[in-house]
Structures are given as structure tokens and as C-alpha cells.
Amino acid sequence: MVTVPASKKFYQYFLNYVGMAFGAAFAAIAIRVFLIPNELIDGGVIGISLILARLFGGSYLSFFLLVLNIPFIYLAYKFIRRTFVIQMFVAVVLFALFLTLMEAVPSFNADPLEAIVIGGAMLGAGAGLIIRNGGCTDGTEILAILINRKKGFTVGQVIFVINIFIFAAYGWIFNDWHIALRSLMTYIVAFKIMDIVIAGLEELKSVLIMCSRPDNLSKIITHELGLGLTFIKGKGGYSGEDRDILFIIVERLDLAELKEIVLREDPSAFIAIENLHEVAYGRTAQIALRRKHRKQRAEKS
């Protein structure tokens, strides 16, 4: 077992909290400058806090955010893991702090479409930075995880249903369904940008290839595309024959050429393709990849 030095752990924690602070500041700017002036809300605990702040006064927004997240922090402590509780608590406090500090920031005079797109994008980017650095500001995600464990519904399904009720309640309370629908659009923009920030812009695919001549095909793929691959031992469910399955991680731009090569060499090959959100490399693998990229650049030049 490899022991990580305490100084390296502290440095990593420091970077995580700095990243959370930037994300919290970014999200707070989006809410104060774009969402609140245009009567828009987000989903989850933030959305409920914005509704209550509109009812009882904008200065109470940070208070509502903290109070509403307390039960979910307790649930995270009891059912998930204690280290996550610390990170979630820090993220919520930072977010509430920046919301308070930016209360006097002047609003941007934007039309509804600008507010939806720019405000939603900034909010999603901020929330994505917080989650990417190990934090969380929306307790409904904790509730969704627990429901997923107990009932089997996916986290996304639970959050979607909760947010539908929140947006519907917003339109009903203020008797204005236009702001509810605009808020839903803002949430969709924020969710998409958050996903991009968390997963990154790289569109990676994992590819499983079952063919009659895996050894020959692997050499052709390595030579023509310069891709690394792995052999996985498999067994035919119908024939019972042992066979090698090729596993490859490929960028989206190389996917079409990969399929062309595989089907050219073996028209009866079976290809299964899945989306990948992220691929993490160890230090040794990173060094090997850098050497490979330098070699490819040298060959091209």
C-alpha cells in the first residue's frame, strides 16, 4: 500500500478548497447579477432558498441556504461518509458567504434570453467547479443518492422529479408560469454546463471489439491509428469458445476511422461503443502517453 505524504495531502486539500471558493464565487455572481433581478430560480435547495428569499426578503437568502442544507448534511454524515460532510459543509458555507458579500453587486440589465443563457452558464460552471473539487451545495443530491440505494430509482430521475415540483410550486405561488418555465430553461443550461465542467470537453469513447482475428487487427489499429489497446479474455455464450476481446479508449474524432478499419478487416466483427465521462491516468501511464505523443509528432515531422 502506497502512503501519501501529509504535505501532499494538505496541498491537495488546499487546491480543492481554492477550487470550491472560485466555484462558489462564480455561482454567487450568477445568482445576484442575473437570476434574482430577472426573478429566475435554480433547482434543488438553491431554488427553494430563492423562493423563500423572494417571499421574505433577499437578505435572508444565505440564511435559508444554510438552514435548508443542514438536514442533508446530517444525512450525508449518517449514510454516506464523514469526509464528504466536511467538504459539503465548507462548500455550503463558502457559497452562503459569497452570496452575502455580493448582495450589493449591481444587476446586469439583460433581457430574459441573456439572463437564462449567461446566468445559467455561470451558475453551472460554478456548481461544476464545486463538485469537481469534492464539494456539494445542493442537499437534494444526497436525498437522491439515498433513494437510489433504497428504491432503485436513478439519481437523475429523483432530482428531475424534485425540481419539477419546485418549478411548479414557484409558478403557482407567484401565479406566473412564465418565470417558472424560464427558470426551468435556466436550470437546463446550468445542468449542461455543469456536466461539461465536471466531465471536461474531451469526448472519449470506450470500444469493445469482438472479431475473428484479434491479434492481426490489434497490430493494424496500433500501426494506422497509434492507439493503445488491451486484450480481455472472453468466452462465447453460444459457442463456448474462448476468445480475445479488444478494449480501446478513443477520442470521438478517431472513432469513425477505427470503425472503418475494423469492418474493413473483419466485416463480421461486433463493435460496442460507450461514452466515457473521464479517464484518469497514473503517473507511469502519463509518462508513457507523453513519450508516445512525442514519438508521433516526431514521425509526422
MARTOR-257937 format. One record per residue (C-alpha): residue number from 0; residue in one letter; x, y, z. Coordinates in steps of 0.2 Angstrom, whole numbers. Example, Ala and Ser with C-alpha at 12.3 -4.5 7.8 and 13.67 -1.06 7.14 Angstrom:
2
{pati 0,A,{62,-22,39}};
{pati 1,S,{68,-5,36}};
***
This chain:
301
{pati 0,M,{0,0,0}};
{pati 1,V,{7,17,-5}};
{pati 2,T,{7,30,9}};
{pati 3,V,{4,48,3}};
{pati 4,P,{14,61,12}};
{pati 5,A,{5,73,24}};
{pati 6,S,{12,88,14}};
{pati 7,K,{5,81,-2}};
{pati 8,K,{-12,78,6}};
{pati 9,F,{-13,95,13}};
{pati 10,Y,{-8,103,-4}};
{pati 11,Q,{-22,93,-12}};
{pati 12,Y,{-35,98,1}};
{pati 13,F,{-29,116,-1}};
{pati 14,L,{-31,116,-20}};
{pati 15,N,{-49,108,-18}};
{pati 16,Y,{-55,122,-6}};
{pati 17,V,{-47,135,-18}};
{pati 18,G,{-57,127,-32}};
{pati 19,M,{-73,127,-22}};
{pati 20,A,{-71,145,-17}};
{pati 21,F,{-69,150,-35}};
{pati 22,G,{-84,140,-40}};
{pati 23,A,{-94,147,-25}};
{pati 24,A,{-90,165,-30}};
{pati 25,F,{-94,161,-49}};
{pati 26,A,{-111,154,-44}};
{pati 27,A,{-115,168,-32}};
{pati 28,I,{-112,181,-45}};
{pati 29,A,{-124,172,-57}};
{pati 30,I,{-137,172,-44}};
{pati 31,R,{-135,190,-38}};
{pati 32,V,{-132,198,-55}};
{pati 33,F,{-143,188,-67}};
{pati 34,L,{-155,176,-58}};
{pati 35,I,{-163,187,-44}};
{pati 36,P,{-165,203,-55}};
{pati 37,N,{-174,193,-68}};
{pati 38,E,{-185,183,-55}};
{pati 39,L,{-176,166,-60}};
{pati 40,I,{-173,152,-49}};
{pati 41,D,{-162,136,-49}};
{pati 42,G,{-167,118,-44}};
{pati 43,G,{-165,110,-28}};
{pati 44,V,{-161,118,-11}};
{pati 45,I,{-155,134,-20}};
{pati 46,G,{-171,135,-29}};
{pati 47,I,{-181,133,-13}};
{pati 48,S,{-170,146,-5}};
{pati 49,L,{-173,159,-19}};
{pati 50,I,{-192,156,-17}};
{pati 51,L,{-191,159,1}};
{pati 52,A,{-179,174,-1}};
{pati 53,R,{-192,182,-13}};
{pati 54,L,{-206,179,-1}};
{pati 55,F,{-197,186,15}};
{pati 56,G,{-183,197,8}};
{pati 57,G,{-167,194,-2}};
{pati 58,S,{-155,197,13}};
{pati 59,Y,{-161,181,20}};
{pati 60,L,{-155,170,5}};
{pati 61,S,{-139,164,13}};
{pati 62,F,{-148,160,29}};
{pati 63,F,{-161,150,20}};
{pati 64,L,{-147,141,10}};
{pati 65,L,{-138,136,26}};
{pati 66,V,{-153,131,36}};
{pati 67,L,{-161,120,22}};
{pati 68,N,{-144,111,19}};
{pati 69,I,{-142,106,37}};
{pati 70,P,{-154,90,37}};
{pati 71,F,{-145,84,21}};
{pati 72,I,{-128,87,29}};
{pati 73,Y,{-134,76,43}};
{pati 74,L,{-140,63,31}};
{pati 75,A,{-123,63,22}};
{pati 76,Y,{-114,61,39}};
{pati 77,K,{-125,46,44}};
{pati 78,F,{-127,37,27}};
{pati 79,I,{-113,42,15}};
{pati 80,R,{-96,46,23}};
{pati 81,R,{-89,58,35}};
{pati 82,T,{-75,66,24}};
{pati 83,F,{-88,71,12}};
{pati 84,V,{-98,80,26}};
{pati 85,I,{-83,92,29}};
{pati 86,Q,{-82,96,10}};
{pati 87,M,{-100,99,8}};
{pati 88,F,{-101,110,24}};
{pati 89,V,{-86,120,18}};
{pati 90,A,{-94,122,0}};
{pati 91,V,{-111,127,8}};
{pati 92,V,{-103,140,19}};
{pati 93,L,{-92,147,6}};
{pati 94,F,{-107,149,-6}};
{pati 95,A,{-118,157,8}};
{pati 96,L,{-103,169,12}};
{pati 97,F,{-101,174,-6}};
{pati 98,L,{-120,177,-8}};
{pati 99,T,{-119,189,7}};
{pati 100,L,{-104,198,1}};
{pati 101,M,{-111,201,-16}};
{pati 102,E,{-128,206,-11}};
{pati 103,A,{-124,224,-16}};
{pati 104,V,{-117,220,-33}};
{pati 105,P,{-127,229,-46}};
{pati 106,S,{-138,218,-58}};
{pati 107,F,{-134,217,-76}};
{pati 108,N,{-148,224,-87}};
{pati 109,A,{-151,209,-98}};
{pati 110,D,{-166,203,-107}};
{pati 111,P,{-174,186,-102}};
{pati 112,L,{-164,176,-115}};
{pati 113,E,{-147,184,-110}};
{pati 114,A,{-151,181,-92}};
{pati 115,I,{-156,162,-95}};
{pati 116,V,{-141,158,-105}};
{pati 117,I,{-127,169,-97}};
{pati 118,G,{-134,166,-79}};
{pati 119,G,{-137,148,-82}};
{pati 120,A,{-120,145,-89}};
{pati 121,M,{-111,154,-75}};
{pati 122,L,{-121,145,-62}};
{pati 123,G,{-117,128,-70}};
{pati 124,A,{-99,132,-71}};
{pati 125,G,{-98,137,-53}};
{pati 126,A,{-108,122,-47}};
{pati 127,G,{-97,111,-58}};
{pati 128,L,{-81,118,-50}};
{pati 129,I,{-88,115,-33}};
{pati 130,I,{-92,97,-37}};
{pati 131,R,{-76,93,-47}};
{pati 132,N,{-66,98,-31}};
{pati 133,G,{-76,87,-20}};
{pati 134,G,{-90,98,-13}};
{pati 135,C,{-109,100,-15}};
{pati 136,T,{-121,114,-12}};
{pati 137,D,{-137,105,-16}};
{pati 138,G,{-143,93,-2}};
{pati 139,T,{-156,86,-14}};
{pati 140,E,{-142,76,-22}};
{pati 141,I,{-139,67,-5}};
{pati 142,L,{-158,63,-4}};
{pati 143,A,{-157,57,-22}};
{pati 144,I,{-142,45,-18}};
{pati 145,L,{-151,38,-3}};
{pati 146,I,{-167,35,-13}};
{pati 147,N,{-157,27,-26}};
{pati 148,R,{-150,15,-13}};
{pati 149,K,{-167,11,-6}};
{pati 150,K,{-179,11,-21}};
{pati 151,G,{-168,9,-36}};
{pati 152,F,{-173,25,-45}};
{pati 153,T,{-158,33,-53}};
{pati 154,V,{-151,49,-45}};
{pati 155,G,{-155,59,-61}};
{pati 156,Q,{-173,53,-60}};
{pati 157,V,{-175,58,-42}};
{pati 158,I,{-168,75,-45}};
{pati 159,F,{-178,78,-60}};
{pati 160,V,{-194,75,-51}};
{pati 161,I,{-190,85,-36}};
{pati 162,N,{-185,100,-47}};
{pati 163,I,{-202,98,-57}};
{pati 164,F,{-211,101,-41}};
{pati 165,I,{-200,116,-36}};
{pati 166,F,{-203,125,-53}};
{pati 167,A,{-221,121,-52}};
{pati 168,A,{-223,127,-34}};
{pati 169,Y,{-214,143,-40}};
{pati 170,G,{-226,147,-54}};
{pati 171,W,{-241,143,-43}};
{pati 172,I,{-235,153,-28}};
{pati 173,F,{-232,169,-38}};
{pati 174,N,{-246,165,-51}};
{pati 175,D,{-234,167,-65}};
{pati 176,W,{-229,152,-76}};
{pati 177,H,{-218,162,-87}};
{pati 178,I,{-205,164,-73}};
{pati 179,A,{-207,145,-69}};
{pati 180,L,{-203,140,-87}};
{pati 181,R,{-189,152,-89}};
{pati 182,S,{-182,146,-73}};
{pati 183,L,{-183,128,-80}};
{pati 184,M,{-173,134,-95}};
{pati 185,T,{-160,142,-84}};
{pati 186,Y,{-158,125,-75}};
{pati 187,I,{-156,115,-91}};
{pati 188,V,{-142,127,-96}};
{pati 189,A,{-134,126,-79}};
{pati 190,F,{-135,107,-79}};
{pati 191,K,{-127,105,-96}};
{pati 192,I,{-113,117,-92}};
{pati 193,M,{-110,109,-75}};
{pati 194,D,{-109,92,-84}};
{pati 195,I,{-96,99,-96}};
{pati 196,V,{-85,107,-82}};
{pati 197,I,{-86,91,-72}};
{pati 198,A,{-83,79,-86}};
{pati 199,G,{-72,90,-97}};
{pati 200,L,{-73,95,-115}};
{pati 201,E,{-65,79,-121}};
{pati 202,E,{-77,67,-129}};
{pati 203,L,{-70,50,-126}};
{pati 204,K,{-77,33,-130}};
{pati 205,S,{-74,16,-124}};
{pati 206,V,{-74,2,-138}};
{pati 207,L,{-76,-16,-136}};
{pati 208,I,{-72,-26,-152}};
{pati 209,M,{-76,-45,-155}};
{pati 210,C,{-68,-51,-171}};
{pati 211,S,{-61,-67,-178}};
{pati 212,R,{-43,-61,-179}};
{pati 213,P,{-40,-50,-164}};
{pati 214,D,{-21,-52,-165}};
{pati 215,N,{-20,-46,-183}};
{pati 216,L,{-32,-32,-180}};
{pati 217,S,{-23,-26,-165}};
{pati 218,K,{-7,-23,-175}};
{pati 219,I,{-16,-14,-189}};
{pati 220,I,{-25,-2,-176}};
{pati 221,T,{-9,1,-167}};
{pati 222,H,{0,5,-183}};
{pati 223,E,{-13,15,-193}};
{pati 224,L,{-21,25,-178}};
{pati 225,G,{-7,24,-165}};
{pati 226,L,{-20,19,-152}};
{pati 227,G,{-16,8,-137}};
{pati 228,L,{-27,-6,-133}};
{pati 229,T,{-30,-21,-121}};
{pati 230,F,{-34,-39,-123}};
{pati 231,I,{-49,-45,-112}};
{pati 232,K,{-51,-64,-111}};
{pati 233,G,{-69,-69,-115}};
{pati 234,K,{-80,-84,-119}};
{pati 235,G,{-94,-86,-132}};
{pati 236,G,{-110,-88,-123}};
{pati 237,Y,{-117,-99,-138}};
{pati 238,S,{-102,-107,-144}};
{pati 239,G,{-92,-109,-128}};
{pati 240,E,{-76,-104,-137}};
{pati 241,D,{-63,-94,-129}};
{pati 242,R,{-59,-78,-137}};
{pati 243,D,{-50,-62,-135}};
{pati 244,I,{-59,-45,-134}};
{pati 245,L,{-51,-29,-139}};
{pati 246,F,{-54,-14,-127}};
{pati 247,I,{-49,3,-133}};
{pati 248,I,{-51,21,-127}};
{pati 249,V,{-53,33,-142}};
{pati 250,E,{-57,51,-145}};
{pati 251,R,{-73,55,-154}};
{pati 252,L,{-63,61,-170}};
{pati 253,D,{-54,44,-172}};
{pati 254,L,{-70,34,-169}};
{pati 255,A,{-76,34,-187}};
{pati 256,E,{-59,28,-194}};
{pati 257,L,{-57,15,-180}};
{pati 258,K,{-74,8,-186}};
{pati 259,E,{-69,8,-204}};
{pati 260,I,{-53,-1,-201}};
{pati 261,V,{-62,-15,-190}};
{pati 262,L,{-76,-18,-203}};
{pati 263,R,{-63,-17,-217}};
{pati 264,E,{-53,-31,-209}};
{pati 265,D,{-67,-41,-202}};
{pati 266,P,{-85,-37,-209}};
{pati 267,S,{-92,-49,-197}};
{pati 268,A,{-84,-40,-182}};
{pati 269,F,{-95,-34,-167}};
{pati 270,I,{-92,-17,-160}};
{pati 271,A,{-99,-10,-144}};
{pati 272,I,{-96,9,-141}};
{pati 273,E,{-100,18,-125}};
{pati 274,N,{-97,36,-119}};
{pati 275,L,{-84,40,-106}};
{pati 276,H,{-85,55,-94}};
{pati 277,E,{-67,54,-88}};
{pati 278,V,{-52,44,-89}};
{pati 279,A,{-39,45,-75}};
{pati 280,Y,{-21,40,-78}};
{pati 281,G,{-7,36,-66}};
{pati 282,R,{10,44,-66}};
{pati 283,T,{18,30,-75}};
{pati 284,A,{4,29,-88}};
{pati 285,Q,{5,48,-91}};
{pati 286,I,{24,47,-94}};
{pati 287,A,{21,33,-107}};
{pati 288,L,{7,44,-115}};
{pati 289,R,{19,59,-116}};
{pati 290,R,{33,48,-124}};
{pati 291,K,{20,41,-136}};
{pati 292,H,{14,58,-141}};
{pati 293,R,{32,65,-144}};
{pati 294,K,{36,50,-155}};
{pati 295,Q,{20,53,-165}};
{pati 296,R,{24,71,-168}};
{pati 297,A,{42,66,-172}};
{pati 298,E,{36,54,-185}};
{pati 299,K,{24,67,-193}};
{pati 300,S,{38,80,-194}};
***
